[in-house]
């Protein structure tokens, strides 16, 4: 009798530990997702502060008086501890690839542009609702739809770095 009771107690104990362990793992993922979303929101909020700041190709890293697309993403992500290379084509090698259908706030979206031919030459920050925050041309830092005719036809890939 005592062997059966001991065995049942061990099975119950191991099962309870497994349930607690798996619950903890699940909650850990939720916390990570929340942390990534929170960081994405902070990065986007910082980026919004620069709406209208002029675009200048080759703008220096760390400058906030003018940005090009990759100096903009490098700057706003860097303020929250995410180190990105200076050039958009190199930024496109960081993190991991994300399908366009699975984009989340804070993902980097990459495009080819006229001056780069078929190569990546532009980057923006996905902000949700098929929009990106980026800088390119006359409006400077601005929002654009990634599904506008131009950006949709020039889309290359997306990367998750958060």
Number of C-alpha atoms within 10 A of each C-alpha: 6 7 8 9 10 11 12 12 12 12 12 12 12 12 12 12 12 12 12 12 12 12 11 12 12 11 12 12 11 12 12 12 13 12 13 17 16 14 19 23 15 17 23 21 13 16 20 16 10 20 16 14 17 21 21 18 15 14 18 16 16 14 11 14 12 22 28 26 27 27 27 29 29 22 22 23 24 14 12 13 10 15 16 22 16 18 19 24 19 13 22 26 14 15 15 12 15 16 10 15 7 8 19 19 23 27 24 28 25 25 25 20 16 9 9 12 9 12 14 22 22 25 30 28 28 26 23 14 11 16 17 24 26 27 32 19 13 12 13 20 26 20 18 18 17 22 14 12 9 12 16 12 12 20 19 18 17 25 21 18 20 19
